[in-house]
Amino acid sequence: MTQSPRIPSALALVTTLFCAPALAATPPEGGLEVELNKLEQRADACVTYLVFGNRTAVDLTSLQLELVLFDDQGLIQQRLALEAAPLAAGKTSVKLFEVADTRCEQIGRILVNGIGACSSAEGTLTDCLQRIEPSSRLSTKLFK
């Protein structure tokens, strides 16, 4: 008895239908550079200048960073959630974030503690925290 030639085609169709959404949600290739570039005091707030280098081939429609600020003694000052998107694929962008009720000289280190959201037009992306490449041009360290 011979097998029908349509079975492999049907199997391929089912595999394509069920695997295609998973492919859309795969992580982008390349890194997400995040550089702490400048801290600027404004009244009772510290303005943080972050330079983002989206070295992926995917436009990010959401990139929510969970940051934890430590003082120079290593004590936690506060926790922030910052939305950095939109971030165009292959583009460098500068984003400013105001940290209220904080003196810049009180910030010793900034931890990228997690990712609250990471997505493109195709849907939610995984593995974004692993792709973050933190750096700093200041004595204040940005790390994960």
PyMOL CGO cylinders between C-alpha atoms (Angstrom):
from pymol import cmd
from pymol.cgo import CYLINDER

trace = [
    CYLINDER, 0.00, 0.00, 0.00, 1.42, 3.41, -0.94, 0.3, 1, 1, 1, 1, 1, 1,
    CYLINDER, 1.42, 3.41, -0.94, 1.13, 6.58, 1.05, 0.3, 1, 1, 1, 1, 1, 1,
    CYLINDER, 1.13, 6.58, 1.05, -0.81, 9.48, -0.44, 0.3, 1, 1, 1, 1, 1, 1,
    CYLINDER, -0.81, 9.48, -0.44, 1.47, 12.31, -1.64, 0.3, 1, 1, 1, 1, 1, 1,
    CYLINDER, 1.47, 12.31, -1.64, -0.93, 14.81, -0.05, 0.3, 1, 1, 1, 1, 1, 1,
    CYLINDER, -0.93, 14.81, -0.05, -0.08, 13.82, 3.53, 0.3, 1, 1, 1, 1, 1, 1,
    CYLINDER, -0.08, 13.82, 3.53, 3.34, 15.51, 3.56, 0.3, 1, 1, 1, 1, 1, 1,
    CYLINDER, 3.34, 15.51, 3.56, 1.77, 18.63, 2.02, 0.3, 1, 1, 1, 1, 1, 1,
    CYLINDER, 1.77, 18.63, 2.02, -0.99, 18.65, 4.63, 0.3, 1, 1, 1, 1, 1, 1,
    CYLINDER, -0.99, 18.65, 4.63, 1.58, 18.13, 7.38, 0.3, 1, 1, 1, 1, 1, 1,
    CYLINDER, 1.58, 18.13, 7.38, 3.66, 21.00, 6.01, 0.3, 1, 1, 1, 1, 1, 1,
    CYLINDER, 3.66, 21.00, 6.01, 0.57, 23.25, 5.93, 0.3, 1, 1, 1, 1, 1, 1,
    CYLINDER, 0.57, 23.25, 5.93, -0.36, 22.41, 9.54, 0.3, 1, 1, 1, 1, 1, 1,
    CYLINDER, -0.36, 22.41, 9.54, 3.24, 22.94, 10.65, 0.3, 1, 1, 1, 1, 1, 1,
    CYLINDER, 3.24, 22.94, 10.65, 3.38, 26.30, 8.86, 0.3, 1, 1, 1, 1, 1, 1,
    CYLINDER, 3.38, 26.30, 8.86, 0.06, 27.45, 10.33, 0.3, 1, 1, 1, 1, 1, 1,
    CYLINDER, 0.06, 27.45, 10.33, 0.99, 26.55, 13.89, 0.3, 1, 1, 1, 1, 1, 1,
    CYLINDER, 0.99, 26.55, 13.89, 4.66, 27.55, 13.79, 0.3, 1, 1, 1, 1, 1, 1,
    CYLINDER, 4.66, 27.55, 13.79, 4.31, 30.88, 11.94, 0.3, 1, 1, 1, 1, 1, 1,
    CYLINDER, 4.31, 30.88, 11.94, 3.03, 32.80, 15.00, 0.3, 1, 1, 1, 1, 1, 1,
    CYLINDER, 3.03, 32.80, 15.00, 5.95, 31.46, 17.02, 0.3, 1, 1, 1, 1, 1, 1,
    CYLINDER, 5.95, 31.46, 17.02, 8.37, 32.67, 14.37, 0.3, 1, 1, 1, 1, 1, 1,
    CYLINDER, 8.37, 32.67, 14.37, 6.91, 36.18, 14.52, 0.3, 1, 1, 1, 1, 1, 1,
    CYLINDER, 6.91, 36.18, 14.52, 7.62, 36.29, 18.25, 0.3, 1, 1, 1, 1, 1, 1,
    CYLINDER, 7.62, 36.29, 18.25, 11.22, 35.12, 18.03, 0.3, 1, 1, 1, 1, 1, 1,
    CYLINDER, 11.22, 35.12, 18.03, 13.81, 37.52, 19.40, 0.3, 1, 1, 1, 1, 1, 1,
    CYLINDER, 13.81, 37.52, 19.40, 15.49, 39.90, 17.00, 0.3, 1, 1, 1, 1, 1, 1,
    CYLINDER, 15.49, 39.90, 17.00, 19.07, 39.28, 15.93, 0.3, 1, 1, 1, 1, 1, 1,
    CYLINDER, 19.07, 39.28, 15.93, 21.61, 41.77, 17.23, 0.3, 1, 1, 1, 1, 1, 1,
    CYLINDER, 21.61, 41.77, 17.23, 21.99, 43.72, 20.42, 0.3, 1, 1, 1, 1, 1, 1,
    CYLINDER, 21.99, 43.72, 20.42, 20.23, 46.57, 22.12, 0.3, 1, 1, 1, 1, 1, 1,
    CYLINDER, 20.23, 46.57, 22.12, 22.90, 49.00, 23.29, 0.3, 1, 1, 1, 1, 1, 1,
    CYLINDER, 22.90, 49.00, 23.29, 21.94, 51.20, 26.23, 0.3, 1, 1, 1, 1, 1, 1,
    CYLINDER, 21.94, 51.20, 26.23, 24.49, 53.82, 27.24, 0.3, 1, 1, 1, 1, 1, 1,
    CYLINDER, 24.49, 53.82, 27.24, 24.23, 56.12, 30.24, 0.3, 1, 1, 1, 1, 1, 1,
    CYLINDER, 24.23, 56.12, 30.24, 25.60, 59.25, 28.61, 0.3, 1, 1, 1, 1, 1, 1,
    CYLINDER, 25.60, 59.25, 28.61, 24.80, 62.18, 30.89, 0.3, 1, 1, 1, 1, 1, 1,
    CYLINDER, 24.80, 62.18, 30.89, 23.16, 63.14, 34.18, 0.3, 1, 1, 1, 1, 1, 1,
    CYLINDER, 23.16, 63.14, 34.18, 21.90, 66.70, 34.49, 0.3, 1, 1, 1, 1, 1, 1,
    CYLINDER, 21.90, 66.70, 34.49, 20.45, 68.33, 37.60, 0.3, 1, 1, 1, 1, 1, 1,
    CYLINDER, 20.45, 68.33, 37.60, 17.26, 70.35, 37.07, 0.3, 1, 1, 1, 1, 1, 1,
    CYLINDER, 17.26, 70.35, 37.07, 15.69, 71.76, 40.25, 0.3, 1, 1, 1, 1, 1, 1,
    CYLINDER, 15.69, 71.76, 40.25, 14.82, 68.73, 42.37, 0.3, 1, 1, 1, 1, 1, 1,
    CYLINDER, 14.82, 68.73, 42.37, 15.04, 66.19, 39.51, 0.3, 1, 1, 1, 1, 1, 1,
    CYLINDER, 15.04, 66.19, 39.51, 17.93, 64.40, 37.82, 0.3, 1, 1, 1, 1, 1, 1,
    CYLINDER, 17.93, 64.40, 37.82, 17.58, 64.16, 34.05, 0.3, 1, 1, 1, 1, 1, 1,
    CYLINDER, 17.58, 64.16, 34.05, 19.12, 60.97, 32.70, 0.3, 1, 1, 1, 1, 1, 1,
    CYLINDER, 19.12, 60.97, 32.70, 20.33, 60.90, 29.10, 0.3, 1, 1, 1, 1, 1, 1,
    CYLINDER, 20.33, 60.90, 29.10, 20.33, 57.38, 27.65, 0.3, 1, 1, 1, 1, 1, 1,
    CYLINDER, 20.33, 57.38, 27.65, 21.63, 56.52, 24.18, 0.3, 1, 1, 1, 1, 1, 1,
    CYLINDER, 21.63, 56.52, 24.18, 19.90, 53.50, 22.61, 0.3, 1, 1, 1, 1, 1, 1,
    CYLINDER, 19.90, 53.50, 22.61, 21.47, 51.63, 19.70, 0.3, 1, 1, 1, 1, 1, 1,
    CYLINDER, 21.47, 51.63, 19.70, 18.95, 49.23, 18.19, 0.3, 1, 1, 1, 1, 1, 1,
    CYLINDER, 18.95, 49.23, 18.19, 21.31, 46.87, 16.37, 0.3, 1, 1, 1, 1, 1, 1,
    CYLINDER, 21.31, 46.87, 16.37, 18.46, 44.54, 15.44, 0.3, 1, 1, 1, 1, 1, 1,
    CYLINDER, 18.46, 44.54, 15.44, 16.50, 44.38, 12.18, 0.3, 1, 1, 1, 1, 1, 1,
    CYLINDER, 16.50, 44.38, 12.18, 13.24, 44.99, 14.08, 0.3, 1, 1, 1, 1, 1, 1,
    CYLINDER, 13.24, 44.99, 14.08, 11.50, 48.29, 14.89, 0.3, 1, 1, 1, 1, 1, 1,
    CYLINDER, 11.50, 48.29, 14.89, 10.65, 48.15, 18.59, 0.3, 1, 1, 1, 1, 1, 1,
    CYLINDER, 10.65, 48.15, 18.59, 7.22, 49.58, 19.38, 0.3, 1, 1, 1, 1, 1, 1,
    CYLINDER, 7.22, 49.58, 19.38, 7.68, 48.98, 23.10, 0.3, 1, 1, 1, 1, 1, 1,
    CYLINDER, 7.68, 48.98, 23.10, 10.74, 48.60, 25.29, 0.3, 1, 1, 1, 1, 1, 1,
    CYLINDER, 10.74, 48.60, 25.29, 9.91, 49.13, 28.93, 0.3, 1, 1, 1, 1, 1, 1,
    CYLINDER, 9.91, 49.13, 28.93, 12.96, 49.00, 31.18, 0.3, 1, 1, 1, 1, 1, 1,
    CYLINDER, 12.96, 49.00, 31.18, 12.72, 48.32, 34.89, 0.3, 1, 1, 1, 1, 1, 1,
    CYLINDER, 12.72, 48.32, 34.89, 15.58, 50.26, 36.49, 0.3, 1, 1, 1, 1, 1, 1,
    CYLINDER, 15.58, 50.26, 36.49, 16.79, 50.28, 40.09, 0.3, 1, 1, 1, 1, 1, 1,
    CYLINDER, 16.79, 50.28, 40.09, 18.86, 53.23, 41.29, 0.3, 1, 1, 1, 1, 1, 1,
    CYLINDER, 18.86, 53.23, 41.29, 21.49, 52.71, 43.99, 0.3, 1, 1, 1, 1, 1, 1,
    CYLINDER, 21.49, 52.71, 43.99, 23.36, 55.39, 45.93, 0.3, 1, 1, 1, 1, 1, 1,
    CYLINDER, 23.36, 55.39, 45.93, 27.16, 55.39, 46.23, 0.3, 1, 1, 1, 1, 1, 1,
    CYLINDER, 27.16, 55.39, 46.23, 26.86, 53.22, 49.38, 0.3, 1, 1, 1, 1, 1, 1,
    CYLINDER, 26.86, 53.22, 49.38, 24.97, 50.50, 47.45, 0.3, 1, 1, 1, 1, 1, 1,
    CYLINDER, 24.97, 50.50, 47.45, 21.58, 51.24, 49.01, 0.3, 1, 1, 1, 1, 1, 1,
    CYLINDER, 21.58, 51.24, 49.01, 18.51, 51.20, 46.77, 0.3, 1, 1, 1, 1, 1, 1,
    CYLINDER, 18.51, 51.20, 46.77, 17.11, 54.68, 46.20, 0.3, 1, 1, 1, 1, 1, 1,
    CYLINDER, 17.11, 54.68, 46.20, 14.18, 53.92, 43.94, 0.3, 1, 1, 1, 1, 1, 1,
    CYLINDER, 14.18, 53.92, 43.94, 12.75, 51.71, 41.24, 0.3, 1, 1, 1, 1, 1, 1,
    CYLINDER, 12.75, 51.71, 41.24, 11.58, 53.11, 37.89, 0.3, 1, 1, 1, 1, 1, 1,
    CYLINDER, 11.58, 53.11, 37.89, 9.77, 51.81, 34.83, 0.3, 1, 1, 1, 1, 1, 1,
    CYLINDER, 9.77, 51.81, 34.83, 10.78, 53.69, 31.67, 0.3, 1, 1, 1, 1, 1, 1,
    CYLINDER, 10.78, 53.69, 31.67, 9.31, 53.33, 28.18, 0.3, 1, 1, 1, 1, 1, 1,
    CYLINDER, 9.31, 53.33, 28.18, 12.14, 53.80, 25.66, 0.3, 1, 1, 1, 1, 1, 1,
    CYLINDER, 12.14, 53.80, 25.66, 10.30, 52.99, 22.42, 0.3, 1, 1, 1, 1, 1, 1,
    CYLINDER, 10.30, 52.99, 22.42, 9.83, 53.62, 19.64, 0.3, 1, 1, 1, 1, 1, 1,
    CYLINDER, 9.83, 53.62, 19.64, 13.28, 52.45, 18.60, 0.3, 1, 1, 1, 1, 1, 1,
    CYLINDER, 13.28, 52.45, 18.60, 13.81, 52.08, 14.86, 0.3, 1, 1, 1, 1, 1, 1,
    CYLINDER, 13.81, 52.08, 14.86, 15.83, 49.12, 13.57, 0.3, 1, 1, 1, 1, 1, 1,
    CYLINDER, 15.83, 49.12, 13.57, 19.50, 49.90, 13.00, 0.3, 1, 1, 1, 1, 1, 1,
    CYLINDER, 19.50, 49.90, 13.00, 19.14, 53.40, 14.47, 0.3, 1, 1, 1, 1, 1, 1,
    CYLINDER, 19.14, 53.40, 14.47, 20.68, 55.21, 17.41, 0.3, 1, 1, 1, 1, 1, 1,
    CYLINDER, 20.68, 55.21, 17.41, 18.31, 57.32, 19.55, 0.3, 1, 1, 1, 1, 1, 1,
    CYLINDER, 18.31, 57.32, 19.55, 18.70, 59.55, 22.60, 0.3, 1, 1, 1, 1, 1, 1,
    CYLINDER, 18.70, 59.55, 22.60, 16.01, 59.43, 25.27, 0.3, 1, 1, 1, 1, 1, 1,
    CYLINDER, 16.01, 59.43, 25.27, 15.76, 61.68, 28.33, 0.3, 1, 1, 1, 1, 1, 1,
    CYLINDER, 15.76, 61.68, 28.33, 14.16, 60.52, 31.57, 0.3, 1, 1, 1, 1, 1, 1,
    CYLINDER, 14.16, 60.52, 31.57, 13.48, 62.68, 34.58, 0.3, 1, 1, 1, 1, 1, 1,
    CYLINDER, 13.48, 62.68, 34.58, 14.06, 61.08, 37.98, 0.3, 1, 1, 1, 1, 1, 1,
    CYLINDER, 14.06, 61.08, 37.98, 11.98, 63.21, 40.36, 0.3, 1, 1, 1, 1, 1, 1,
    CYLINDER, 11.98, 63.21, 40.36, 13.13, 64.13, 43.87, 0.3, 1, 1, 1, 1, 1, 1,
    CYLINDER, 13.13, 64.13, 43.87, 16.66, 62.92, 43.16, 0.3, 1, 1, 1, 1, 1, 1,
    CYLINDER, 16.66, 62.92, 43.16, 20.02, 64.65, 43.11, 0.3, 1, 1, 1, 1, 1, 1,
    CYLINDER, 20.02, 64.65, 43.11, 22.26, 63.33, 40.31, 0.3, 1, 1, 1, 1, 1, 1,
    CYLINDER, 22.26, 63.33, 40.31, 25.27, 63.07, 42.62, 0.3, 1, 1, 1, 1, 1, 1,
    CYLINDER, 25.27, 63.07, 42.62, 23.26, 60.67, 44.80, 0.3, 1, 1, 1, 1, 1, 1,
    CYLINDER, 23.26, 60.67, 44.80, 23.05, 58.08, 42.01, 0.3, 1, 1, 1, 1, 1, 1,
    CYLINDER, 23.05, 58.08, 42.01, 25.94, 55.63, 42.29, 0.3, 1, 1, 1, 1, 1, 1,
    CYLINDER, 25.94, 55.63, 42.29, 24.77, 52.81, 40.00, 0.3, 1, 1, 1, 1, 1, 1,
    CYLINDER, 24.77, 52.81, 40.00, 21.76, 51.98, 37.83, 0.3, 1, 1, 1, 1, 1, 1,
    CYLINDER, 21.76, 51.98, 37.83, 20.65, 48.38, 37.41, 0.3, 1, 1, 1, 1, 1, 1,
    CYLINDER, 20.65, 48.38, 37.41, 18.65, 47.22, 34.39, 0.3, 1, 1, 1, 1, 1, 1,
    CYLINDER, 18.65, 47.22, 34.39, 16.64, 44.87, 36.60, 0.3, 1, 1, 1, 1, 1, 1,
    CYLINDER, 16.64, 44.87, 36.60, 14.19, 43.61, 34.00, 0.3, 1, 1, 1, 1, 1, 1,
    CYLINDER, 14.19, 43.61, 34.00, 12.07, 44.24, 30.95, 0.3, 1, 1, 1, 1, 1, 1,
    CYLINDER, 12.07, 44.24, 30.95, 8.41, 45.07, 31.55, 0.3, 1, 1, 1, 1, 1, 1,
    CYLINDER, 8.41, 45.07, 31.55, 7.52, 44.94, 27.85, 0.3, 1, 1, 1, 1, 1, 1,
    CYLINDER, 7.52, 44.94, 27.85, 9.35, 44.35, 24.59, 0.3, 1, 1, 1, 1, 1, 1,
    CYLINDER, 9.35, 44.35, 24.59, 7.47, 44.20, 21.32, 0.3, 1, 1, 1, 1, 1, 1,
    CYLINDER, 7.47, 44.20, 21.32, 7.41, 45.00, 17.63, 0.3, 1, 1, 1, 1, 1, 1,
    CYLINDER, 7.41, 45.00, 17.63, 4.51, 45.39, 15.22, 0.3, 1, 1, 1, 1, 1, 1,
    CYLINDER, 4.51, 45.39, 15.22, 4.52, 41.59, 14.89, 0.3, 1, 1, 1, 1, 1, 1,
    CYLINDER, 4.52, 41.59, 14.89, 3.96, 41.04, 18.63, 0.3, 1, 1, 1, 1, 1, 1,
    CYLINDER, 3.96, 41.04, 18.63, 5.77, 40.38, 21.87, 0.3, 1, 1, 1, 1, 1, 1,
    CYLINDER, 5.77, 40.38, 21.87, 9.48, 39.61, 21.64, 0.3, 1, 1, 1, 1, 1, 1,
    CYLINDER, 9.48, 39.61, 21.64, 11.36, 37.29, 23.96, 0.3, 1, 1, 1, 1, 1, 1,
    CYLINDER, 11.36, 37.29, 23.96, 14.99, 37.44, 25.07, 0.3, 1, 1, 1, 1, 1, 1,
    CYLINDER, 14.99, 37.44, 25.07, 15.17, 41.27, 25.13, 0.3, 1, 1, 1, 1, 1, 1,
    CYLINDER, 15.17, 41.27, 25.13, 16.86, 41.45, 28.53, 0.3, 1, 1, 1, 1, 1, 1,
    CYLINDER, 16.86, 41.45, 28.53, 19.63, 39.15, 27.30, 0.3, 1, 1, 1, 1, 1, 1,
    CYLINDER, 19.63, 39.15, 27.30, 20.15, 41.42, 24.29, 0.3, 1, 1, 1, 1, 1, 1,
    CYLINDER, 20.15, 41.42, 24.29, 20.62, 44.57, 26.40, 0.3, 1, 1, 1, 1, 1, 1,
    CYLINDER, 20.62, 44.57, 26.40, 24.26, 45.71, 26.31, 0.3, 1, 1, 1, 1, 1, 1,
    CYLINDER, 24.26, 45.71, 26.31, 24.60, 48.33, 29.06, 0.3, 1, 1, 1, 1, 1, 1,
    CYLINDER, 24.60, 48.33, 29.06, 27.48, 50.81, 29.26, 0.3, 1, 1, 1, 1, 1, 1,
    CYLINDER, 27.48, 50.81, 29.26, 28.25, 54.19, 30.79, 0.3, 1, 1, 1, 1, 1, 1,
    CYLINDER, 28.25, 54.19, 30.79, 30.41, 57.18, 29.92, 0.3, 1, 1, 1, 1, 1, 1,
    CYLINDER, 30.41, 57.18, 29.92, 30.16, 58.35, 33.54, 0.3, 1, 1, 1, 1, 1, 1,
    CYLINDER, 30.16, 58.35, 33.54, 31.44, 57.19, 36.90, 0.3, 1, 1, 1, 1, 1, 1,
    CYLINDER, 31.44, 57.19, 36.90, 27.82, 56.17, 37.53, 0.3, 1, 1, 1, 1, 1, 1,
    CYLINDER, 27.82, 56.17, 37.53, 27.68, 52.58, 36.29, 0.3, 1, 1, 1, 1, 1, 1,
    CYLINDER, 27.68, 52.58, 36.29, 24.81, 51.17, 34.20, 0.3, 1, 1, 1, 1, 1, 1,
    CYLINDER, 24.81, 51.17, 34.20, 24.69, 47.38, 34.49, 0.3, 1, 1, 1, 1, 1, 1,
    CYLINDER, 24.69, 47.38, 34.49, 22.43, 44.33, 34.38, 0.3, 1, 1, 1, 1, 1, 1,
]
cmd.load_cgo(trace, "trace")
